[in-house]
């Protein structure tokens, strides 16, 4: 009678390597998921702090923070959170790096389970049982493990290495695209606002040229108020103003750009246009040419 071959349903070296790699992969994916969630929360927290500090940066906000305990406590809390945000950014970067490292280790373990087990044994994270691996639980020489890994065909290493490189490139690409989208959005909103300001300047010049006086929104045939995703814009009898509703890069929400119109002179009346930008230097850097809107280039 032919003897039946006994099937081993236990944890062999290869199965153990794949099991450990699967656990590491799960931990890496969980860590990556947590990192992305925390990154989204951090963006919202940053916007909330910026809006809150802008609220307390005007007259009514300063009055409230100086006279009401709740507002004073809230302002202090906002400043504490603002101080923590840079450390949170660093922690998220470290968490992202750890998750990528865990996924890379898991891919290597799944692709090369036997060599992966030898590494774990060499690091004393696993231990051979009798009958498995080296007899009688003999210690594994790290140099022999490295030589074993060095003898692995390049075809086996190509796939996990390609996946690791792809993951790194993908993460860097997503981060770069995200920053580029934000930058393009900020530039587009600022360009739209400056075009509206330029339209006011041109309309005011044209009206003054005919009537020798300043025109309001109806006379200029302009809408007296306009709200976009980034700005609240208003046109009054003597002024165009645009107040940011959201942070624009490092320029906080609540920043104001304006063009004020007035006349000077008695017998020879002239139109005077004052172009004002926010005091924050980060806002000034975003619109370096705002004070030259509508001026003839020399």
GIQUIRA-V387817 format. One record per residue. RES is the residue in three letters. SS is DSSP state (H for helix, E for strand, - for the rest). PSI is psi in radians with two decimals (none if undefined). Layout:
# GIQUIRA-V387817
res=RES ss=SS psi=PSI
res=RES ss=SS psi=PSI
This chain:
# GIQUIRA-V387817
res=UNK ss=- psi=2.44
res=UNK ss=- psi=2.41
res=UNK ss=- psi=2.39
res=UNK ss=- psi=2.41
res=UNK ss=- psi=2.20
res=UNK ss=- psi=2.26
res=UNK ss=- psi=2.28
res=UNK ss=- psi=1.98
res=UNK ss=- psi=0.09
res=UNK ss=- psi=-3.03
res=UNK ss=- psi=1.78
res=UNK ss=- psi=3.09
res=UNK ss=H psi=-0.75
res=UNK ss=H psi=-0.78
res=UNK ss=H psi=-0.67
res=UNK ss=H psi=-0.75
res=UNK ss=H psi=-0.75
res=UNK ss=H psi=-0.64
res=UNK ss=H psi=-0.82
res=UNK ss=H psi=-0.73
res=UNK ss=H psi=-0.67
res=UNK ss=H psi=-0.70
res=UNK ss=H psi=-0.74
res=UNK ss=H psi=-0.70
res=UNK ss=H psi=-0.74
res=UNK ss=H psi=-0.74
res=UNK ss=H psi=-0.70
res=UNK ss=H psi=-0.75
res=UNK ss=H psi=-0.68
res=UNK ss=H psi=-0.74
res=UNK ss=H psi=-0.68
res=UNK ss=H psi=-0.70
res=UNK ss=H psi=-0.79
res=UNK ss=H psi=-0.70
res=UNK ss=H psi=-0.74
res=UNK ss=H psi=-0.68
res=UNK ss=H psi=-0.80
res=UNK ss=H psi=-0.58
res=UNK ss=H psi=-0.73
res=UNK ss=H psi=-0.72
res=UNK ss=H psi=-0.67
res=UNK ss=H psi=-0.68
res=UNK ss=H psi=-0.79
res=UNK ss=H psi=-0.69
res=UNK ss=H psi=-0.70
res=UNK ss=H psi=-0.75
res=UNK ss=H psi=-0.71
res=UNK ss=H psi=-0.73
res=UNK ss=H psi=-0.76
res=UNK ss=H psi=-0.79
res=UNK ss=H psi=-0.70
res=UNK ss=H psi=-0.78
res=UNK ss=H psi=-0.61
res=UNK ss=H psi=-0.63
res=UNK ss=H psi=-0.66
res=UNK ss=- psi=0.15
res=UNK ss=- psi=-0.10
res=UNK ss=- psi=-3.08
res=UNK ss=H psi=-0.86
res=UNK ss=H psi=-0.63
res=UNK ss=H psi=-0.77
res=UNK ss=H psi=-0.67
res=UNK ss=H psi=-0.76
res=UNK ss=H psi=-0.74
res=UNK ss=H psi=-0.41
res=UNK ss=H psi=-0.31
res=UNK ss=H psi=-0.24
res=UNK ss=- psi=2.26
res=UNK ss=H psi=-0.67
res=UNK ss=H psi=-0.75
res=UNK ss=H psi=-0.65
res=UNK ss=H psi=-0.71
res=UNK ss=H psi=-0.71
res=UNK ss=H psi=-0.71
res=UNK ss=H psi=-0.72
res=UNK ss=H psi=-0.68
res=UNK ss=H psi=-0.70
res=UNK ss=H psi=-0.71
res=UNK ss=H psi=-0.63
res=UNK ss=H psi=-0.75
res=UNK ss=H psi=-0.67
res=UNK ss=H psi=-0.64
res=UNK ss=H psi=-0.48
res=UNK ss=H psi=-0.44
res=UNK ss=H psi=-0.76
res=UNK ss=H psi=-0.70
res=UNK ss=H psi=-0.61
res=UNK ss=H psi=-0.67
res=UNK ss=H psi=-0.77
res=UNK ss=H psi=-0.73
res=UNK ss=H psi=-0.67
res=UNK ss=H psi=-0.68
res=UNK ss=H psi=-0.72
res=UNK ss=H psi=-0.71
res=UNK ss=H psi=-0.69
res=UNK ss=H psi=-0.76
res=UNK ss=H psi=-0.72
res=UNK ss=H psi=-0.72
res=UNK ss=H psi=-0.69
res=UNK ss=H psi=-0.70
res=UNK ss=H psi=-0.75
res=UNK ss=H psi=-0.73
res=UNK ss=H psi=-0.66
res=UNK ss=H psi=-0.76
res=UNK ss=H psi=-0.72
res=UNK ss=H psi=-0.70
res=UNK ss=H psi=-0.72
res=UNK ss=H psi=-0.72
res=UNK ss=H psi=-0.65
res=UNK ss=H psi=-0.59
res=UNK ss=H psi=-0.62
res=UNK ss=- psi=1.22
res=UNK ss=H psi=-0.68
res=UNK ss=H psi=-0.81
res=UNK ss=H psi=-0.59
res=UNK ss=H psi=-0.72
res=UNK ss=H psi=-0.72
res=UNK ss=H psi=-0.68
res=UNK ss=H psi=-0.76
res=UNK ss=H psi=-0.66
res=UNK ss=H psi=-0.71
res=UNK ss=H psi=-0.57
res=UNK ss=- psi=0.02
res=UNK ss=- psi=0.49
res=UNK ss=- psi=-0.38
res=UNK ss=- psi=2.83
res=UNK ss=- psi=2.36
res=UNK ss=- psi=2.49
res=UNK ss=- psi=2.81
res=UNK ss=- psi=2.30
res=UNK ss=- psi=-0.11
res=UNK ss=- psi=2.26
res=UNK ss=- psi=-2.35
res=UNK ss=- psi=2.42
res=UNK ss=H psi=2.53
res=UNK ss=H psi=0.55
res=UNK ss=H psi=0.55
res=UNK ss=- psi=2.48
res=UNK ss=- psi=2.59
res=UNK ss=- psi=2.32
res=UNK ss=- psi=2.09
res=UNK ss=H psi=-0.58
res=UNK ss=H psi=-0.69
res=UNK ss=H psi=-0.63
res=UNK ss=H psi=-0.78
res=UNK ss=H psi=-0.68
res=UNK ss=H psi=-0.65
res=UNK ss=H psi=-0.77
res=UNK ss=H psi=-0.60
res=UNK ss=H psi=-0.41
res=UNK ss=- psi=-0.05
res=UNK ss=- psi=2.34
res=UNK ss=- psi=2.55
res=UNK ss=H psi=-0.47
res=UNK ss=H psi=-0.61
res=UNK ss=H psi=-0.56
res=UNK ss=H psi=-0.39
res=UNK ss=H psi=-0.73
res=UNK ss=H psi=-0.93
res=UNK ss=H psi=-0.65
res=UNK ss=H psi=-0.71
res=UNK ss=H psi=-0.70
res=UNK ss=H psi=-0.73
res=UNK ss=H psi=-0.82
res=UNK ss=H psi=-0.70
res=UNK ss=H psi=-0.73
res=UNK ss=H psi=-0.77
res=UNK ss=H psi=-0.81
res=UNK ss=H psi=-0.68
res=UNK ss=H psi=-0.79
res=UNK ss=H psi=-0.79
res=UNK ss=H psi=-0.68
res=UNK ss=H psi=-0.74
res=UNK ss=H psi=-0.76
res=UNK ss=H psi=-0.76
res=UNK ss=H psi=-0.76
res=UNK ss=H psi=-0.68
res=UNK ss=H psi=-0.79
res=UNK ss=H psi=-0.64
res=UNK ss=H psi=-0.69
res=UNK ss=H psi=-0.76
res=UNK ss=H psi=-0.78
res=UNK ss=H psi=-0.78
res=UNK ss=H psi=-0.65
res=UNK ss=H psi=-0.77
res=UNK ss=H psi=-0.81
res=UNK ss=H psi=-0.71
res=UNK ss=H psi=-0.73
res=UNK ss=H psi=-0.73
res=UNK ss=H psi=-0.67
res=UNK ss=H psi=-0.71
res=UNK ss=H psi=-0.74
res=UNK ss=H psi=-0.74
res=UNK ss=H psi=-0.55
res=UNK ss=H psi=-0.67
res=UNK ss=H psi=-0.72
res=UNK ss=H psi=-0.71
res=UNK ss=H psi=-0.66
res=UNK ss=H psi=-0.68
res=UNK ss=H psi=-0.77
res=UNK ss=H psi=-0.80
res=UNK ss=H psi=-0.72
res=UNK ss=H psi=-0.68
res=UNK ss=H psi=-0.69
res=UNK ss=H psi=-0.76
res=UNK ss=H psi=-0.74
res=UNK ss=H psi=-0.72
res=UNK ss=H psi=-0.63
res=UNK ss=H psi=-0.51
res=UNK ss=H psi=-0.63
res=UNK ss=H psi=-0.12
res=UNK ss=- psi=0.59
res=UNK ss=- psi=2.95
res=UNK ss=- psi=2.43
res=UNK ss=- psi=2.56
res=UNK ss=- psi=-3.08
res=UNK ss=H psi=-0.65
res=UNK ss=H psi=-0.76
res=UNK ss=H psi=-0.60
res=UNK ss=H psi=-0.10
res=UNK ss=- psi=0.79
res=UNK ss=- psi=2.66
res=UNK ss=- psi=2.35
res=UNK ss=- psi=-0.37
res=UNK ss=E psi=2.51
res=UNK ss=E psi=2.31
res=UNK ss=E psi=2.24
res=UNK ss=- psi=-3.05
res=UNK ss=- psi=-0.47
res=UNK ss=- psi=-0.39
res=UNK ss=E psi=2.62
res=UNK ss=E psi=2.00
res=UNK ss=E psi=2.42
res=UNK ss=E psi=2.55
res=UNK ss=E psi=2.09
res=UNK ss=- psi=-2.92
res=UNK ss=- psi=-0.49
res=UNK ss=- psi=0.15
res=UNK ss=E psi=2.54
res=UNK ss=E psi=2.28
res=UNK ss=E psi=2.55
res=UNK ss=E psi=2.10
res=UNK ss=E psi=2.21
res=UNK ss=E psi=2.38
res=UNK ss=- psi=-0.35
res=UNK ss=- psi=2.80
res=UNK ss=- psi=2.40
res=UNK ss=E psi=1.61
res=UNK ss=- psi=-2.12
res=UNK ss=- psi=0.05
res=UNK ss=E psi=2.09
res=UNK ss=- psi=2.77
res=UNK ss=- psi=2.65
res=UNK ss=- psi=0.02
res=UNK ss=- psi=2.50
res=UNK ss=E psi=2.29
res=UNK ss=E psi=2.49
res=UNK ss=E psi=2.73
res=UNK ss=E psi=2.02
res=UNK ss=E psi=2.33
res=UNK ss=E psi=2.42
res=UNK ss=E psi=2.97
res=UNK ss=E psi=2.68
res=UNK ss=E psi=2.64
res=UNK ss=- psi=2.78
res=UNK ss=- psi=-1.08
res=UNK ss=- psi=-0.63
res=UNK ss=- psi=1.55
res=UNK ss=- psi=2.30
res=UNK ss=E psi=2.66
res=UNK ss=E psi=2.28
res=UNK ss=E psi=2.25
res=UNK ss=E psi=2.13
res=UNK ss=E psi=2.18
res=UNK ss=E psi=2.03
res=UNK ss=E psi=2.43
res=UNK ss=- psi=2.83
res=UNK ss=- psi=2.74
res=UNK ss=- psi=-0.44
res=UNK ss=- psi=2.20
res=UNK ss=H psi=-0.50
res=UNK ss=H psi=-0.55
res=UNK ss=H psi=-0.66
res=UNK ss=H psi=-0.68
res=UNK ss=H psi=-0.52
res=UNK ss=H psi=-0.53
res=UNK ss=- psi=1.17
res=UNK ss=- psi=-0.38
res=UNK ss=- psi=0.16
res=UNK ss=H psi=-0.68
res=UNK ss=H psi=-0.13
res=UNK ss=H psi=0.17
res=UNK ss=- psi=2.26
res=UNK ss=- psi=-0.03
res=UNK ss=- psi=2.54
res=UNK ss=- psi=2.28
res=UNK ss=- psi=2.39
res=UNK ss=- psi=none
